């Protein structure tokens, strides 16, 4: 891109508002106003060629055509003044950044330029938004004037108002275009800075020096050693002279007081804060997970802030006393930074392990592991502090490049040794627990094994790179592993704390939940769902922030997508149509796909085990939501992976439309079952747990997928029915309308028996059975009187169709015993009787007595 901005555009654009104000006073410069309007509405390159003749022509036309601009302009003066001033400042910042990039820059200067360009881009965005609002108001006023009626002479006042509003609209539109142009240039500068940082990072990774195992490497170091030693001696001599000079002038009370305060902060204050927090939590906090999370968060905060404040107070005391020269400023600042990082390392690892207080430990770590890993965590803290201090010291004295490389080689070796020792300890602990490890920790152990294997591979690669001369790459991998462990530990603590706080505060039984349910009428399940959703959002934000923090200290961009952009630098690939196909692009697509599927899996685990159980949905509703969410997530992951390859959604839609004919013919049955499954999940005529009958088979619905439905039959076998069968054919659902089941008992007694007494016996038998419901109440009816017998038809209800058969059997046992005890004869429906005439001609048979069975009942004839 061209990073040159014409000088004409750098003129104070706030003169637009001045011209506007002058117009209200009748003293405006129309040529200047129109020139500014034209200059802001044209691209910068064309301005260099046409601004002068256009400006002259515009001045002549404006003096003739613009009589008044006072009323509408005065109303819009202040917002436009602020917006145009922002655009002017943004353009100046863009030019400054553009000029700064022409010089040789270090990382800090490059980051400052990027921040300045980002600020300019944000300022132009705000200015454009403000001017757009003003433009909308002007357009509304122009619309209110309406169009000029052909053939009619418009009043002079309206004509003047229309001209002034059109001029103001042109001015605002030009300012908006100018702001957008400045924003685009700022964005291009940001991209250029990011690319330069990425290129520099890649160059560092690929830089190679002689192997530390070869004499040539140490020969260069030894050649530069005398000069480096003189630099160290000079640096120390300057500090000694400054201390001696200030000490002769009196006792450095500031330094002594700073040292005393640092000791107090590191000792009594830090330990007292830990004890005070635990006592308050035990006395006031409820016995829940929040207590442990709050204690852990407090330990990390105190363990980080106390060393940082102690170092700052000590260094500030030295500065106020004037004991150290100005050249030591960088080293002192590095000491403060190293103290804070070391304190953070010790606090996080201590909060994870909790060796001395296992009851407050929130990580799933046993005491043996905590005791074995704690010494290694102190070594990590020491190495973190030493690494930061060595870097500050080398920068302060101006060490030679060979000394810096040798120091990085030693640091890389020490880090790799510490990592290898940690992996060995973890391997021995895992082997010792292998025999007593239960099945619940198998998944965790498998995941830990994969992480351990990757760590060993990284250590091996870094060690090999160190041996052959890729010092910076080896140092980067070693430090990256330690930084990842540290940041991952801190992220784990924050994730647990966020989940504990969100799910403990927003729960139906908490004070907040009770207040919401009673005061606002919010359902308890909604409070639980909000807490879980808030927990998921907070943890997602924490993961994204941690990912940016993980990448930023090593020169990479904070954007996670920058890693995938680096893969494309290794190979160019080939272009198929408008899509580049290369090994890097394929690996990137696969990585994005695996990441997407992993995120879908994590989301589904949270949805099925945390969120859906907190809703009021039944099992079938949860299954429907889970299936739809899973397939949507998989589809989004695939689309994301294809998009990373440069295949847009429109190309995917075109491909699907081309395959639709083949899908319609070749996969017709599968497509039909898939669509039927979606209909079942949406309309839910059949749910999980329903008792249905398909043809001659009857059983419980156990699972509904997008292709088929599984039904468990009475003999515990599984019937798999395609979903299209359940949509296109008749299905009897005995639990769709309601969960109740009905039993029916039919029998007959002689007409001489007392019908009321028989009915009372039947109702007593129903009442004696616990499974029979009192509401709806049992009923006993006389169905008919045929051939000297009274036919009874009796009904009762149970809580489930599955209980009808057993309950009916129990009632029949009791009824038979009661009727026989009273001497009442029980009969069934009348038998068919066929009359045969003499001569072999058969009379027509008598029709059977009709019965009226119910849909969800068990009958006896």
C-alpha positions in Angstrom: 0.0 0.0 0.0 1.0 3.6 -0.3 1.7 5.0 3.1 2.1 8.6 1.9 -0.6 11.1 2.7 -0.8 14.3 0.7 0.0 17.4 2.6 -3.2 19.0 1.5 -5.2 16.5 3.5 -3.2 17.3 6.6 -4.5 20.8 6.8 -6.7 21.6 9.9 -10.0 20.1 9.0 -11.6 21.9 11.9 -11.7 24.9 9.5 -14.9 23.1 8.1 -16.7 24.0 11.2 -15.1 27.5 11.1 -16.5 27.9 7.6 -19.8 26.7 8.8 -19.9 29.2 11.6 -18.7 31.9 9.3 -21.6 31.0 7.0 -24.0 31.8 9.9 -22.4 35.2 10.2 -22.4 35.9 6.5 -18.6 35.8 6.3 -17.9 32.3 5.1 -15.3 31.5 2.4 -17.3 29.4 -0.1 -14.2 28.5 -2.1 -12.5 27.2 1.0 -15.6 25.2 2.1 -16.1 23.6 -1.3 -12.4 22.8 -1.6 -12.5 21.0 1.7 -15.6 19.2 0.7 -14.1 18.0 -2.5 -10.8 17.1 -0.9 -12.5 14.9 1.6 -14.6 13.1 -0.9 -11.9 12.0 -3.3 -9.3 9.3 -3.0 -5.9 10.5 -2.0 -4.1 9.6 -5.2 -6.5 11.4 -7.5 -6.3 14.5 -5.2 -2.7 15.1 -6.3 -3.8 15.4 -9.9 -7.1 17.2 -9.9 -7.4 19.2 -6.6 -6.2 22.5 -8.0 -8.4 22.8 -11.2 -11.4 21.4 -9.4 -10.9 23.8 -6.5 -10.8 26.8 -8.8 -13.9 25.6 -10.6 -15.7 24.8 -7.4 -14.9 28.2 -5.9 -16.4 30.0 -8.9 -19.6 27.8 -8.8 -19.9 28.1 -5.1 -19.8 31.9 -5.0 -22.6 32.0 -7.5 -24.8 29.2 -6.1 -24.5 29.3 -2.3 -26.4 32.3 -0.8 -26.9 31.2 2.8 -25.8 28.4 5.1 -26.5 29.8 8.6 -29.4 28.1 10.2 -28.9 24.4 9.5 -25.1 24.6 9.9 -25.2 26.3 13.2 -27.4 23.5 14.5 -24.8 20.9 13.5 -21.6 22.8 14.4 -20.4 21.3 17.6 -20.7 17.5 16.8 -19.1 18.0 13.4 -16.3 20.1 15.0 -15.4 17.3 17.4 -15.6 14.6 14.7 -13.5 16.4 12.2 -10.9 17.2 14.9 -10.7 13.5 15.6 -10.2 12.8 11.9 -7.4 15.4 11.7 -5.6 13.9 14.7 -6.1 10.4 13.3 -4.5 11.5 10.0 -1.6 13.0 11.8 -1.1 9.8 13.8 -1.3 7.7 10.7 1.4 9.9 9.0 3.6 9.6 12.2 3.2 5.8 12.2 4.0 5.7 8.5 7.2 7.7 9.0 8.2 5.7 12.1 8.1 2.4 10.1 10.8 3.7 7.8 13.4 3.5 10.7 14.9 0.5 12.3 12.6 -0.5 15.2 12.8 -2.8 18.2 9.9 -4.7 19.6 8.8 -2.0 22.1 8.9 0.8 19.5 7.0 -1.4 17.0 4.3 -2.1 19.6 4.0 1.6 20.4 3.5 2.4 16.7 0.8 -0.3 16.5 -1.0 1.1 19.5 -0.9 4.5 17.9 -2.3 3.2 14.7 -5.0 1.3 16.5 -6.0 4.4 18.4 -6.2 6.3 15.1 -8.4 3.6 13.7 -10.7 3.7 16.7 -10.9 7.5 16.6 -11.9 7.5 12.9 -14.6 4.9 13.6 -16.1 7.0 16.3 -15.9 10.2 14.2 -17.5 8.4 11.2 -20.3 7.2 13.4 -20.9 10.7 14.8 -20.9 12.2 11.3 -23.2 9.5 10.0 -25.8 10.4 12.6 -25.6 14.1 11.6 -25.9 13.1 8.0 -29.0 11.1 8.8 -30.6 14.2 10.5 -29.7 16.3 7.4 -31.2 13.7 5.1 -34.4 13.6 7.2 -34.7 17.4 6.9 -34.2 17.2 3.1 -36.8 14.5 2.9 -39.2 16.7 5.0 -38.9 19.4 2.4 -40.1 17.0 -0.3 -39.3 17.1 -4.0 -39.8 20.1 -6.2 -43.1 20.0 -8.0 -42.5 20.3 -11.8 -44.0 23.4 -13.3 -44.3 25.3 -10.0 -42.0 28.0 -8.7 -40.6 27.2 -5.2 -40.6 29.9 -2.6 -37.2 31.6 -2.2 -36.9 30.6 1.5 -37.5 26.9 0.7 -35.1 27.1 -2.3 -32.3 28.6 -0.1 -33.0 26.1 2.7 -32.8 23.2 0.2 -29.4 24.5 -1.2 -27.9 25.0 2.2 -29.0 21.5 3.3 -27.6 19.9 0.1 -24.3 21.7 0.7 -24.2 20.5 4.3 -24.9 17.0 3.2 -22.1 17.1 0.7 -19.7 18.4 3.4 -20.7 15.7 5.9 -20.5 12.9 3.2 -17.0 14.1 2.3 -15.9 14.1 5.9 -17.3 10.6 6.4 -15.4 9.4 3.3 -12.2 11.1 4.6 -12.6 9.4 8.0 -13.1 6.0 6.4 -10.1 6.5 4.3 -8.0 7.3 7.3 -9.4 4.3 9.1 -8.5 2.0 6.2 -4.9 3.3 6.1 -4.6 2.8 9.8 -5.8 -0.7 9.4 -3.3 -1.3 6.6 -0.5 0.0 8.9 -1.6 -2.4 11.6 -1.5 -5.3 9.2 1.9 -4.3 8.1 3.2 -4.1 11.6 1.7 -7.5 12.4 3.3 -9.0 9.3 6.7 -7.5 10.2 6.4 -9.0 13.7 5.4 -12.4 12.3 8.3 -12.3 9.8 10.8 -11.3 12.6 9.4 -14.1 14.8 9.9 -16.6 11.9 13.4 -15.4 11.3 14.3 -15.9 15.0 12.9 -19.4 14.9 14.9 -20.3 11.8 18.2 -18.5 12.9 21.1 -20.9 13.3 24.5 -20.6 14.9 27.4 -23.0 15.3 26.5 -25.9 17.6 27.2 -25.4 21.3 28.9 -28.8 21.1 31.5 -27.5 18.6 34.6 -25.5 19.6 33.8 -22.7 17.1 30.7 -21.7 19.2 32.7 -21.3 22.4 35.7 -19.7 20.6 33.4 -16.8 19.5 32.1 -16.5 23.1 35.6 -16.5 24.6 36.8 -13.9 22.1 34.0 -11.6 23.3 34.4 -12.4 27.0 37.1 -9.8 27.8 34.9 -7.0 26.4 31.8 -8.3 28.2 33.8 -8.6 31.4 34.9 -4.9 31.0 31.3 -3.9 30.5 30.3 -5.8 33.6 33.1 -4.2 35.6 32.3 -0.7 34.4 28.6 -1.3 35.2 29.4 -2.4 38.7 32.0 0.3 39.2 29.5 3.0 38.4 27.1 1.5 40.9 29.8 1.2 43.6 30.9 4.8 43.0 27.4 6.1 43.2 26.7 4.1 46.4 29.9 5.4 48.0 29.2 9.0 47.0 25.7 8.9 48.4 26.7 7.0 51.6 29.2 9.7 52.5 26.5 12.3 52.4 24.5 10.6 55.1 22.6 7.4 56.0 20.2 6.5 53.1 17.0 6.3 55.2 14.9 5.9 52.1 16.7 2.8 51.0 16.7 1.3 54.5 13.0 2.1 55.0 12.2 0.5 51.6 14.2 -2.6 52.5 12.3 -2.9 55.8 8.9 -2.5 54.2 9.9 -5.1 51.6 10.8 -7.6 54.3 7.5 -6.9 56.1 5.5 -7.3 52.9 7.2 -10.6 52.1 6.9 -12.0 55.7 4.3 -10.9 58.1 1.9 -9.2 55.6 1.8 -12.1 53.2 1.5 -14.8 55.9 -1.0 -12.8 57.9 -3.2 -12.2 54.8 -3.3 -15.9 54.2 -4.4 -16.7 57.8 -6.9 -13.9 58.0 -8.6 -14.9 54.8 -8.9 -18.5 55.9 -10.4 -17.5 59.3 -12.9 -15.2 57.7 -13.9 -17.8 55.1 -14.4 -20.5 57.7 -16.4 -18.1 59.9 -18.5 -16.4 57.3 -18.5 -18.2 54.0 -21.0 -21.1 53.5 -19.4 -24.6 53.4 -19.4 -24.9 49.6 -17.0 -24.9 46.7 -16.9 -21.1 46.7 -15.0 -21.1 50.0 -12.1 -23.1 48.5 -12.2 -21.1 45.2 -12.1 -17.8 47.1 -9.2 -19.0 49.3 -7.3 -20.1 46.2 -7.9 -16.8 44.4 -6.8 -14.8 47.5 -3.6 -16.9 47.8 -2.7 -16.2 44.2 -3.5 -12.5 44.5 -1.5 -12.1 47.8 1.3 -14.3 46.6 1.7 -12.2 43.4 1.1 -8.7 44.8 3.3 -9.0 47.9 6.6 -9.8 46.1 5.7 -7.2 43.4 5.0 -4.5 46.0 8.1 -5.5 48.0 10.4 -5.2 45.0 8.7 -1.9 44.0 9.1 -0.4 47.4 12.7 -1.5 47.7 13.6 -0.2 44.3 11.8 3.1 44.9 13.7 3.5 48.2 17.0 3.1 46.3 15.9 5.7 43.7 14.8 8.2 46.3 18.1 7.7 48.1 20.0 8.2 44.9 22.2 5.2 45.6 22.3 3.9 42.1 23.2 5.6 38.8 20.7 6.3 36.0 22.2 3.4 34.0 20.9 1.0 36.6 17.3 2.0 35.8 16.7 -0.9 33.4 18.1 -3.4 35.8 15.9 -2.1 38.6 12.8 -2.2 36.4 13.7 -5.8 35.4 14.1 -6.7 39.1 10.5 -5.5 39.8 9.2 -7.4 36.8 11.1 -10.6 37.7 9.8 -10.4 41.3 6.2 -10.1 40.1 6.6 -13.0 37.7 8.3 -15.2 40.2 5.7 -14.4 42.8 3.0 -15.3 40.4 4.7 -18.6 39.6 5.1 -19.5 43.2 1.6 -18.5 44.1 -0.1 -20.4 41.2 1.9 -23.6 41.7 1.3 -23.4 45.4 -2.4 -22.9 45.0 -2.6 -25.9 42.6 -0.6 -28.2 44.9 -1.6 -27.0 48.4 0.9 -29.3 49.9 0.5 -28.1 53.5 -3.3 -27.7 53.4 -4.8 -30.5 51.3 -8.3 -29.8 52.6 -8.3 -26.5 50.7 -7.0 -28.1 47.5 -9.3 -27.7 44.5 -7.2 -29.6 41.9 -7.7 -33.4 41.7 -4.2 -34.1 43.0 -3.3 -36.5 45.8 -0.9 -35.7 48.6 1.9 -37.8 47.2 1.9 -36.0 43.9 1.8 -32.6 45.6 4.7 -33.5 47.8 6.8 -34.7 44.9 6.0 -31.8 42.6 6.4 -28.9 45.1 10.3 -28.8 45.0 10.1 -28.7 41.2 7.7 -25.8 41.4 10.2 -23.9 43.5 12.9 -24.6 40.9 10.6 -23.3 38.2 10.1 -20.1 40.3 13.8 -19.7 40.7 14.5 -20.2 37.0 11.7 -17.8 36.1 13.3 -15.1 38.3 16.8 -15.8 37.1 15.8 -15.8 33.4 14.1 -12.4 33.7 17.0 -10.9 35.7 19.7 -12.2 33.3 17.8 -10.6 30.4 17.6 -7.3 32.2 21.2 -7.4 33.2 22.4 -8.1 29.6 20.3 -5.3 28.3 21.6 -2.9 31.0 25.3 -3.6 30.3 24.9 -4.1 26.5 26.2 -7.7 26.3 27.6 -8.9 23.1 25.5 -11.1 20.8 27.6 -14.2 21.5 27.1 -13.7 25.2 23.3 -13.4 24.8 23.3 -16.6 22.6 25.4 -18.5 25.1 23.1 -17.4 28.0 20.0 -18.5 26.0 21.7 -21.9 25.4 22.3 -22.4 29.1 18.8 -21.3 30.0 17.3 -23.6 27.4 19.3 -26.5 28.7 18.3 -25.9 32.3 14.6 -25.5 31.4 14.7 -28.7 29.4 16.3 -30.6 32.3 13.6 -29.3 34.7 10.9 -30.3 32.3 12.4 -33.8 31.8 12.7 -34.2 35.6 9.0 -33.2 36.0 8.0 -35.7 33.3 10.0 -38.5 35.0 8.4 -37.8 38.3 4.9 -37.8 36.8 5.6 -41.0 35.0 6.7 -42.8 38.2 3.7 -41.5 40.0 1.4 -42.7 37.3 3.0 -46.1 37.2 2.7 -46.5 40.9 -1.0 -45.7 40.8 -1.7 -47.9 37.7 -2.8 -50.9 39.7 -5.3 -49.0 42.0 -6.6 -46.6 39.3 -10.3 -46.9 38.8 -12.3 -46.7 35.6 -13.5 -43.1 36.3 -10.0 -41.8 36.0 -9.2 -43.7 32.9 -10.2 -40.9 30.6 -8.1 -38.4 32.6 -5.2 -40.8 32.6 -5.5 -41.2 28.8 -5.6 -37.5 28.3 -2.6 -37.0 30.6 -0.7 -39.7 28.7 -1.2 -37.8 25.4 0.0 -34.5 27.0 3.0 -36.3 28.5 3.9 -37.8 25.1 3.6 -34.5 23.4 5.8 -32.9 26.1 8.5 -35.5 25.6 8.4 -35.0 21.9 8.8 -31.2 22.4 11.7 -31.8 24.8 13.4 -34.1 22.3 12.9 -31.7 19.4 14.2 -28.7 21.5 17.2 -30.7 22.7 18.1 -31.7 19.2 17.7 -28.1 18.0 19.9 -27.0 20.8 22.6 -29.5 19.8 22.7 -28.5 16.2 22.7 -24.8 16.7 19.1 -23.5 16.7 19.5 -21.8 20.0 16.6 -19.4 19.9 14.2 -22.1 18.8 15.3 -24.4 21.6 15.0 -21.6 24.1 11.6 -20.6 22.8 10.2 -24.2 23.1 11.6 -24.7 26.6 10.3 -21.4 27.9 7.0 -21.9 26.0 6.5 -25.2 27.8 7.1 -23.7 31.2 4.9 -20.7 30.4 2.1 -23.0 29.1 2.2 -25.0 32.3 2.1 -21.9 34.5 -0.6 -20.2 32.5 -2.6 -23.4 32.2 -2.5 -23.8 36.0 -3.7 -20.2 36.5 -6.4 -20.8 33.9 -7.6 -23.9 35.6 -7.9 -22.0 38.9 -9.8 -19.2 37.3 -12.1 -21.6 35.4 -13.0 -23.4 38.6 -13.5 -20.2 40.5 -15.7 -18.8 37.7 -17.8 -21.9 37.7 -18.1 -22.1 41.4 -19.1 -18.5 41.8 -21.6 -18.4 38.9 -23.3 -21.7 39.9 -23.4 -20.9 43.6 -24.7 -17.4 43.3 -27.3 -18.0 40.6 -29.0 -21.1 41.9 -32.6 -21.4 43.1 -31.6 -22.1 46.7 -29.2 -19.1 47.1 -30.2 -15.7 48.4 -30.1 -14.3 44.9 -32.1 -17.2 43.5 -34.8 -16.9 46.2 -35.0 -13.1 45.6 -35.4 -13.6 41.9 -38.1 -16.4 42.3 -40.1 -14.5 44.9 -39.8 -10.9 43.9 -39.7 -11.3 40.1 -41.5 -14.6 39.7 -38.6 -16.2 37.8 -38.7 -20.0 37.7 -36.1 -21.8 39.7 -35.0 -23.7 36.7 -34.4 -20.4 34.9 -32.1 -19.2 37.7 -30.1 -22.5 37.5 -29.9 -22.2 33.7 -28.7 -18.6 33.9 -26.0 -19.6 36.4 -24.8 -22.4 34.1 -24.9 -20.2 31.0 -23.0 -17.5 32.8 -20.4 -20.0 33.9 -19.9 -21.2 30.4 -19.6 -17.6 29.0 -17.1 -16.6 31.7 -15.0 -19.7 31.1 -15.0 -19.2 27.4 -13.8 -15.6 27.8 -11.1 -16.7 30.2 -9.9 -19.3 27.7 -9.7 -16.8 24.9 -7.9 -14.3 27.1 -5.4 -16.9 28.3 -4.7 -17.9 24.7 -3.9 -14.4 23.8 -1.7 -14.0 26.8 0.1 -17.2 26.0 1.1 -16.1 22.6 1.9 -12.4 23.2 5.1 -12.6 25.3 7.0 -14.5 22.6 6.6 -11.9 19.8 3.6 -13.5 18.2 0.3 -11.7 17.8 -2.3 -12.1 20.4 -4.7 -13.4 17.8 -5.0 -17.2 17.9 -5.5 -17.2 14.2 -2.0 -15.9 13.6 -0.6 -19.4 14.3 -2.5 -20.7 11.3 -1.3 -17.8 9.2 2.3 -18.8 9.9 1.7 -22.3 8.5 1.1 -20.8 5.1 4.7 -19.4 4.9 6.3 -22.8 4.5 4.6 -23.8 1.3 2.8 -22.0 -1.5 0.8 -24.9 -2.9 -1.3 -24.9 -6.0 -4.4 -22.9 -7.0 -7.5 -24.7 -8.0 -10.0 -22.2 -9.2 -10.0 -19.5 -6.6 -8.8 -21.8 -3.8 -5.2 -22.4 -2.8 -4.4 -26.0 -2.0 -1.2 -26.6 -0.1 0.1 -28.9 2.6 -0.1 -26.0 5.0 -3.7 -25.2 4.1 -4.6 -28.9 4.5 -3.0 -29.1 7.9 -4.6 -25.9 8.8 -8.0 -27.2 7.8 -7.5 -30.4 9.7 -6.4 -28.5 12.7 -9.4 -26.2 12.6 -11.7 -29.2 12.1 -10.2 -31.1 15.1 -10.4 -28.0 17.2 -14.0 -27.4 16.1 -15.0 -31.0 16.8 -13.2 -30.8 20.2 -15.2 -27.6 21.0 -18.4 -29.3 20.0 -17.6 -32.3 22.2 -16.8 -30.0 25.2 -20.0 -28.0 24.5 -22.1 -31.2 24.3 -20.7 -32.6 27.5 -21.6 -29.3 29.2 -25.0 -29.2 27.6 -25.9 -32.8 28.4 -24.5 -33.0 31.9 -24.8 -29.5 33.2 -27.3 -27.3 31.4 -30.1 -29.7 30.3 -30.5 -31.4 33.7 -31.2 -27.9 35.1 -34.1 -27.3 32.7 -37.7 -28.5 33.0 -37.4 -30.6 29.9 -38.1 -34.3 30.1 -35.7 -37.0 28.8 -37.1 -36.9 25.3 -36.9 -33.1 25.1 -33.3 -33.2 26.3 -32.5 -35.8 23.7 -34.1 -33.7 20.9 -32.1 -30.6 21.9 -28.9 -32.6 22.3 -29.2 -34.2 18.9 -30.0 -31.0 17.1 -27.2 -29.1 18.9 -24.7 -31.9 18.1 -25.5 -31.9 14.3 -25.5 -28.1 14.2 -22.1 -28.0 15.9 -20.7 -30.6 13.6 -22.0 -28.7 10.6 -20.5 -25.4 11.9 -17.1 -27.2 12.5 -17.1 -28.5 9.0 -18.0 -25.1 7.5 -15.3 -23.5 9.7 -12.7 -26.0 8.4 -13.7 -25.4 4.8 -13.7 -21.6 5.3 -10.1 -21.9 6.6 -9.2 -23.5 3.2 -10.7 -20.6 1.4 -13.9 -22.4 0.5 -16.7 -20.0 1.2 -20.3 -20.8 2.2 -21.5 -19.9 -1.3 -19.2 -22.6 -2.8 -20.5 -25.1 -0.3 -24.1 -24.3 -1.2 -23.2 -24.7 -4.9 -21.6 -28.1 -4.2 -24.7 -29.2 -2.2 -27.0 -28.1 -5.0 -24.9 -30.1 -7.5 -25.1 -33.2 -5.3 -28.8 -32.8 -4.5 -29.8 -34.9 -7.6 -27.5 -37.7 -6.7 -28.6 -37.6 -3.1 -32.3 -37.7 -4.2 -31.8 -40.9 -6.2 -28.9 -42.8 -4.6 -29.6 -41.9 -0.9 -33.3 -41.5 -1.1 -34.1 -43.9 1.8 -31.4 -42.4 4.0 -32.6 -38.9 3.2 -36.2 -39.9 4.0 -35.2 -41.4 7.3 -33.2 -38.3 8.1 -36.0 -35.9 7.4 -38.4 -38.2 9.3 -36.0 -38.1 12.3 -36.0 -34.3 12.2 -39.8 -34.3 12.1 -39.9 -36.7 15.1 -37.5 -34.5 17.1 -39.5 -31.3 16.2 -43.1 -32.5 16.5 -42.4 -35.2 19.2 -45.3 -37.5 18.5 -43.1 -40.2 20.0 -40.8 -39.5 22.9 -38.3 -41.4 24.8 -40.0 -43.5 27.4 -43.3 -43.8 25.5 -45.1 -47.2 25.2 -45.9 -47.7 21.6 -47.1 -50.5 19.3 -45.7 -50.8 15.8 -47.5 -53.5 13.9 -47.6 -56.5 16.2 -44.6 -55.3 18.4 -45.1 -53.3 21.5 -42.4 -51.8 23.7 -40.7 -48.8 25.3 -38.9 -46.2 23.2 -35.3 -46.0 24.4 -33.5 -43.9 21.8 -34.5 -41.6 18.9 -31.8 -40.6 16.4 -32.0 -38.9 13.1 -32.1 -42.2 11.2 -33.9 -44.8 13.4 -35.7 -45.3 16.6 -34.8 -48.1 19.1 -37.7 -49.9 20.9 -37.1 -52.3 23.8 -39.7 -55.1 23.7 -41.0 -57.2 26.6 -38.4 -59.9 26.1 -35.7 -57.2 26.5 -34.7 -57.4 22.8 -34.3 -54.2 20.8 -36.4 -53.4 17.8 -34.8 -50.9 15.4 -37.4 -49.1 13.3 -36.5 -46.7 10.5 -38.0 -43.2 11.2 -39.9 -43.2 8.0 -41.9 -46.1 9.2 -43.0 -44.1 12.3 -44.0 -41.2 10.1 -45.8 -42.8 7.2 -47.5 -45.7 9.0 -49.9 -46.1 11.9 -48.3 -46.2 15.3 -50.2 -46.7 18.6 -48.8 -44.5 21.3 -50.3 -45.5 24.7 -48.6 -42.7 26.7 -49.0 -39.8 24.3 -52.3 -38.4 25.6 -51.5 -39.1 29.2 -49.6 -41.4 31.5 -52.6 -43.3 32.9 -53.4 -46.9 32.1 -56.9 -48.6 32.2 -57.9 -52.1 33.1 -61.2 -53.7 32.1 -62.8 -56.8 33.6 -65.8 -58.5 32.0 -67.8 -61.4 33.6 -71.3 -62.6 34.1 -73.4 -63.9 37.0 -76.8 -65.5 37.1 -79.8 -63.2 37.0 -80.9 -64.5 40.3 -77.9 -62.9 42.1 -78.1 -59.5 43.7 -76.5 -57.1 41.2 -75.8 -54.4 43.8 -74.0 -56.8 46.0 -71.8 -58.0 43.0 -71.0 -54.4 42.1 -70.0 -53.7 45.7 -67.7 -56.7 45.7 -66.1 -55.6 42.5 -65.5 -52.0 43.8 -64.1 -53.4 47.1 -61.7 -55.5 45.2 -60.6 -52.4 43.2 -60.2 -50.4 46.4 -58.2 -53.1 48.1 -55.5 -53.0 45.3 -52.9 -50.3 46.0 -52.1 -49.8 42.3 -55.7 -48.8 41.4 -56.1 -45.0 41.4 -58.9 -43.4 43.4 -59.2 -40.6 40.8 -60.5 -41.5 38.3 -62.7 -43.7 40.5 -63.3 -47.3 39.5 -66.6 -48.1 37.8 -68.8 -51.2 37.5 -71.5 -51.3 34.8 -74.2 -53.8 33.8 -73.4 -54.2 30.1 -76.4 -56.4 29.2 -78.7 -59.2 30.3 -78.6 -62.1 27.9 -79.8 -65.7 28.3 -80.6 -65.3 32.0 -77.2 -63.9 33.0 -76.1 -60.4 34.0 -73.0 -59.2 32.1 -70.8 -56.8 34.0 -68.2 -54.5 32.4 -65.9 -53.0 35.1 -63.1 -50.3 34.7 -60.3 -48.9 36.8 -57.2 -46.8 36.2 -53.6 -47.2 37.1 -50.7 -44.7 36.9 -49.1 -46.3 33.9 -50.2 -48.6 31.0 -47.2 -50.8 32.0 -48.9 -51.5 35.4 -52.3 -52.5 33.9 -51.6 -56.2 33.2 -50.2 -57.0 36.7 -52.9 -55.0 38.5 -55.7 -56.6 36.5 -54.4 -60.0 37.5 -54.3 -59.1 41.2 -57.9 -57.8 41.0 -59.1 -60.9 39.3 -57.5 -63.1 42.0 -59.2 -61.1 44.7 -62.6 -61.0 42.8 -62.7 -64.7 42.2 -62.0 -65.4 45.9 -64.7 -62.9 47.1 -67.4 -64.2 44.7 -66.7 -67.8 45.5 -66.8 -67.0 49.2 -70.3 -65.6 48.7 -71.3 -68.6 46.5 -71.8 -66.6 43.4 -71.2 -68.4 40.1 -69.0 -66.6 37.6 -69.4 -67.0 33.9 -68.0 -65.7 30.7 -69.7 -64.4 27.6 -72.3 -66.7 26.2 -71.1 -69.5 23.9 -72.1 -69.6 20.3 -75.1 -72.0 19.8 -75.9 -73.5 16.4 -79.3 -75.0 15.7 -79.3 -78.0 13.3 -82.6 -78.8 11.6 -83.7 -82.3 10.6 -82.4 -82.9 7.1 -79.0 -81.4 7.7 -79.9 -77.8 7.1 -78.1 -75.5 9.5 -79.8 -72.5 11.0 -77.9 -69.2 10.9 -75.7 -68.7 14.0 -76.7 -66.2 16.7 -74.6 -63.0 16.6 -72.1 -62.7 19.4 -72.6 -60.2 22.2 -70.7 -57.0 21.3 -68.0 -55.7 23.7 -66.6 -52.3 24.1 -62.9 -52.5 24.9 -60.8 -49.3 25.5 -57.6 -48.4 23.8 -55.3 -48.7 26.8 -56.7 -51.7 28.7 -56.4 -55.4 29.4 -59.5 -57.5 28.7 -60.7 -60.9 29.8 -63.5 -62.6 27.8 
